[in-house]
């Protein structure tokens, strides 16, 4: 989160607690004034009597016990007021912006002024970016004279990698560098996702003919450029696009990290506007400085008399059973350790650590254990758990079970807008699957790709369909499904044939 976004989002959830701060200040002032009066009375004594009657240091301490107490109480008041600057992360939504990566695959990308070549370095940077994004939704578009969708949105980099490696200038049916068509295709993909998204062009330069497309109103998505060229090389029309993000190539991953931060800024701002998510109360952070201030009470001459009673009361409380499985168990509970692993995107480890059943299910879901996550959510009788079960069932392609889970969520909480929306979408999916089956639709014309193959057909609609070989002028080109069924076909061959078919039909 950028500093500007932090300042904009910062507020207190319970601001009435801030009234306690001036009251604490008043008590501190009165206590300090009383100490000053005592010191004044002592100063009126003769020096030899004052030295004999005064206990302790002969000079006034700069830090008094009341100062420590006042600062600790102020920390407590600020924590109780509930400072916050972000929403509670939705376990079902990645906190990384959806991104469409647009790679130029023109003959200019074969130039070796960037080792080993511009295209190979671009692929390397894209792999680094997918690693940096760790679970963010990513789509891939390739273009030369025509633009083509390589992979739709996916959270799994392993899906993109083989197709990325298969891209070469030979796979493109038309030579050129038509960035305008690539932008239009990328915008159509970005429009399918909710909230702000990003579009990253990986290219050596931009033609002046394409400037108009990039200077138009593109508020729906943040556009950025990674210039794959030697340092100081001209970028064509990129030099004049000051309003868009342009990143020079670097030898390390600093360029990728900078791009990822800037592309995420707009997305993080959109997440703050999502009223469906609660604000994340950060008041607990102030417990740390408060605890450090309290430790000062044990210094010689700093302990207040009533602090001894508080300590005695604490010692009399029954001890809780302890664990000593490792050093981490000395300081953190299993749920806290699970949260640390979850925040680091180590979801398998987090699922093993969490004791809280809800977070245990969340971690299983993010780890891709959809069936296990659905079972874990089903054991919890809350609307949020039912929504989680529904999402896990949908991801597991058990669409009707997903519908039932969302219906159960609405039975528990009839006003839950998230459950209402998800139920509508799940019903549309079930209806589409069964209608498509009934009409013997293979899904090719509807844009269903390899990542969207469905199996849920509980109503047993439709019949199996035999695909006749093409007989028109494109007979030499295989369909997507035919290529997918050819196990010995490389990704490059598949993309070459698919792009050629799309170019012949005039569809991206």
SVG drawing of the C-alpha trace seen along z (x, -y; Angstrom):
<svg xmlns="http://www.w3.org/2000/svg" viewBox="-34 -28 58 68">
<polyline fill="none" stroke="black" stroke-width="0.4" points="0.0,0.0 1.4,-3.4 1.7,-6.2 -0.9,-8.3 -3.4,-5.4 -2.6,-4.8 -3.3,-8.5 -6.6,-8.4 -7.8,-5.2 -6.7,-5.8 -9.5,-6.4 -10.7,-5.1 -13.5,-2.6 -14.4,-3.8 -13.4,-7.4 -15.2,-8.2 -12.4,-6.5 -10.2,-9.4 -12.0,-11.5 -10.0,-9.6 -6.7,-11.2 -7.3,-14.7 -8.6,-13.3 -5.4,-11.3 -3.5,-14.4 -5.4,-16.3 -4.7,-13.5 -1.0,-13.6 -0.9,-17.4 -2.5,-17.2 -0.1,-14.5 2.9,-16.3 1.9,-19.5 1.5,-17.7 5.0,-16.4 6.3,-19.8 4.6,-21.3 6.3,-18.6 9.6,-19.5 9.0,-23.2 8.3,-22.5 11.5,-20.5 13.4,-23.3 12.4,-25.6 14.3,-23.5 17.8,-24.3 20.3,-22.4 21.6,-20.2 18.0,-19.1 16.9,-18.7 19.9,-16.3 19.0,-14.3 15.2,-14.1 15.2,-13.5 15.2,-9.8 16.5,-8.9 18.4,-11.0 19.4,-14.5 18.3,-15.5 14.9,-15.3 14.3,-12.4 13.3,-13.5 11.0,-10.4 8.5,-9.9 6.3,-6.9 3.2,-9.0 4.8,-9.7 5.1,-6.0 1.5,-5.4 0.2,-8.2 1.9,-7.0 0.7,-3.5 -2.9,-4.7 -2.7,-6.8 -1.6,-3.7 -4.5,-1.8 -7.0,-4.6 -5.6,-4.7 -5.9,-0.9 -9.4,-1.0 -10.3,-3.6 -9.6,-1.0 -7.1,-2.5 -7.5,-1.0 -6.3,-1.6 -7.3,1.5 -10.1,4.0 -10.1,7.6 -8.6,9.6 -11.2,11.8 -9.8,15.4 -11.5,16.1 -10.1,13.1 -6.5,12.6 -5.1,9.3 -3.0,9.0 -4.5,7.1 -5.8,9.2 -3.3,8.6 -3.3,9.1 0.2,9.5 0.6,8.5 3.7,9.8 4.9,8.5 6.1,11.4 7.3,9.5 10.5,10.0 12.0,7.0 11.9,9.2 14.5,11.5 17.1,8.7 20.0,9.8 20.9,6.4 19.5,7.8 21.0,11.2 20.1,13.8 17.4,12.1 14.6,9.6 12.0,12.3 13.8,14.7 14.5,11.9 10.8,10.9 9.8,14.4 12.2,14.5 10.7,11.3 7.2,12.5 8.1,15.7 9.6,13.5 6.5,11.4 4.2,14.4 6.4,15.6 6.2,12.1 2.4,12.1 2.1,15.5 -1.5,16.5 -2.8,13.4 -5.1,13.9 -3.1,13.5 -3.9,13.7 -1.6,13.8 -2.0,12.1 0.5,12.3 0.5,10.0 2.4,9.2 0.3,8.1 -2.7,9.7 -3.5,10.1 -4.5,13.4 -5.6,14.6 -3.0,17.2 -4.3,18.1 -7.4,16.7 -7.3,15.6 -5.8,18.2 -4.2,18.3 -1.8,21.1 1.5,20.0 2.0,23.6 -0.9,23.2 0.8,20.2 4.4,21.4 4.2,24.0 2.3,21.6 4.7,18.8 7.6,21.0 5.9,22.0 5.6,18.5 7.9,17.5 7.8,15.3 6.9,18.5 3.7,18.9 2.3,15.5 0.2,15.7 0.8,12.1 3.9,10.0 3.9,6.5 3.4,4.9 -0.3,3.9 -0.4,2.8 -3.8,1.1 -5.6,4.4 -3.7,6.0 -4.9,3.3 -8.5,3.8 -8.2,7.5 -6.6,7.0 -9.3,4.5 -12.0,7.0 -10.3,9.6 -9.8,7.1 -13.5,6.1 -14.5,9.7 -13.1,9.3 -14.5,7.3 -12.7,4.2 -9.6,2.5 -7.2,4.5 -3.9,4.0 -2.6,4.4 1.2,4.8 2.7,4.5 6.1,6.1 7.6,4.6 10.7,2.8 9.0,-0.4 5.6,-1.8 4.7,-3.1 3.2,-6.6 0.2,-5.1 -0.8,-3.3 -0.6,-6.4 -4.2,-7.4 -5.4,-4.0 -3.3,-4.4 -4.2,-8.1 -7.9,-7.4 -9.9,-7.0 -8.6,-3.7 -9.9,-4.1 -11.1,-0.5 -7.5,0.8 -4.1,-0.5 -1.7,-0.3 2.0,0.2 4.9,0.9 8.1,2.9 10.5,1.8 12.6,4.7 15.6,2.8 19.0,1.8 19.3,-1.0 19.0,-4.4 17.6,-3.0 14.7,-4.9 11.2,-3.6 9.4,-5.3 6.1,-6.9 6.6,-5.5 8.7,-8.6 5.5,-10.8 3.2,-8.7 4.1,-10.4 0.7,-9.5 1.3,-5.8 3.7,-3.6 6.9,-2.9 9.6,-0.7 13.1,-0.3 14.7,3.2 17.1,4.0 19.5,6.9 17.8,7.9 14.1,8.1 13.8,4.5 11.9,3.6 9.4,6.4 8.9,5.4 8.3,1.7 5.8,2.7 3.9,5.0 3.7,2.2 2.4,-0.4 -0.1,2.0 -1.5,3.0 -2.1,-0.5 -5.3,-1.1 -6.5,2.4 -5.8,1.9 -7.8,-1.4 -10.8,0.5 -10.6,3.1 -11.0,0.3 -14.3,-0.7 -15.7,2.8 -18.3,2.3 -18.9,6.0 -15.6,6.5 -15.1,5.3 -12.3,2.9 -9.2,4.6 -8.9,3.3 -5.2,2.6 -5.6,1.5 -3.7,4.6 -0.5,3.2 -0.5,0.6 -0.3,3.4 3.5,3.7 4.5,0.2 2.2,0.4 3.8,3.6 7.3,2.1 6.2,-0.9 4.8,1.3 8.2,3.1 9.7,-0.2 7.7,0.3 10.2,2.9 13.1,0.4 14.3,-0.7 12.4,-3.7 9.8,-3.5 7.3,-0.9 4.0,-2.3 2.6,-0.8 -0.5,0.5 1.5,2.2 2.5,4.8 -1.1,5.7 -1.7,6.1 1.3,8.4 0.2,10.5 -3.3,10.8 -1.8,12.1 0.3,14.7 -2.8,16.0 -4.6,16.8 -4.6,20.5 -1.8,21.4 -2.8,22.5 -1.3,25.8 1.8,25.0 3.4,26.5 7.0,26.5 7.1,28.1 9.5,25.5 10.8,22.0 7.8,20.5 5.4,22.1 7.0,20.0 5.8,16.8 2.9,17.6 -0.2,19.7 -0.9,22.3 -3.4,19.9 -0.9,17.0 1.7,19.3 -0.9,20.3 -1.7,16.7 2.0,15.9 2.2,18.8 -1.0,17.8 0.2,14.2 3.4,15.6 1.2,17.7 2.4,21.0 -1.1,22.3 -0.3,26.0 1.7,25.2 -1.1,22.8 -3.8,25.5 -1.8,27.8 -1.2,25.1 -4.6,23.5 -6.8,24.7 -9.6,22.2 -11.9,24.3 -12.8,21.4 -9.2,20.3 -8.3,24.0 -10.8,24.2 -9.7,21.0 -6.1,22.2 -7.2,25.5 -9.2,23.5 -6.3,21.3 -4.1,24.3 -6.3,25.8 -7.7,28.6 -11.2,27.8 -12.9,31.1 -11.3,31.0 -12.1,27.3 -15.8,28.0 -15.9,30.7 -14.3,28.4 -16.7,25.5 -19.7,27.9 -18.9,28.6 -19.4,24.9 -22.9,23.6 -22.6,20.0 -23.5,18.1 -19.8,17.3 -18.9,21.0 -21.7,22.0 -20.5,19.4 -17.0,20.9 -18.4,24.4 -20.2,23.1 -17.0,21.5 -15.0,24.7 -17.7,26.8 -17.7,24.5 -13.9,24.7 -14.3,28.5 -16.8,28.4 -19.6,29.7 -21.9,26.9 -25.2,28.2 -23.6,28.8 -22.4,25.2 -25.9,24.0 -27.2,25.9 -24.4,24.4 -25.3,20.9 -29.0,21.6 -28.1,22.8 -26.2,19.6 -29.3,17.6 -31.4,19.7 -29.0,18.7 -28.7,15.1 -31.4,14.0 -29.8,10.5 -26.4,11.8 -25.7,10.0 -22.6,12.1 -24.6,15.4 -27.3,13.9 -24.9,12.9 -23.0,16.2 -26.2,18.2 -27.3,16.4 -24.0,17.0 -23.9,20.7 -27.5,21.3 -26.4,19.7 -23.4,22.0 -25.5,25.1 -28.1,24.0 -25.4,23.3 -23.7,26.7 -26.9,28.7 -28.2,26.6 -24.9,26.9 -25.0,30.6 -28.6,30.9 -27.7,29.0 -24.6,31.2 -22.4,28.1 -18.7,28.9 -18.1,25.4 -15.6,24.4 -17.8,21.6 -18.6,20.4 -15.1,19.8 -14.7,22.6 -11.0,23.4 -9.0,26.2 -9.3,24.6 -13.1,24.5 -14.0,28.1 -17.0,29.1 -18.4,32.4 -21.5,31.5 -24.5,32.7 -26.8,33.9 -29.9,33.6 -28.3,35.9 -29.3,33.6 -28.1,34.0 -26.2,36.7 -22.6,37.3 -21.6,35.6 -19.3,36.8 -17.2,34.0 -17.0,34.1 -13.7,33.0 -13.8,29.6 -14.6,29.5 -14.2,25.8 -11.1,23.8 -9.7,24.1 -9.7,27.9 -6.0,28.1 -6.3,26.4 -7.2,28.5 -9.7,27.3 -8.6,26.6 -10.1,29.8 -8.5,31.8 -5.1,30.3 -5.7,30.9 -6.4,34.5 -3.1,34.8 -0.7,35.7 2.5,35.4 1.9,31.8 4.1,29.1 2.6,25.9 4.3,23.9 2.6,26.1 -0.7,25.8 -0.5,22.0 0.6,21.7 -2.4,23.6 -4.8,21.9 -3.6,18.4 -3.8,19.2 -7.3,20.5 -8.3,17.3 -6.7,15.1 -8.6,16.9 -11.9,16.5 -11.1,12.9 -11.6,13.7 -9.0,13.2"/>
</svg>
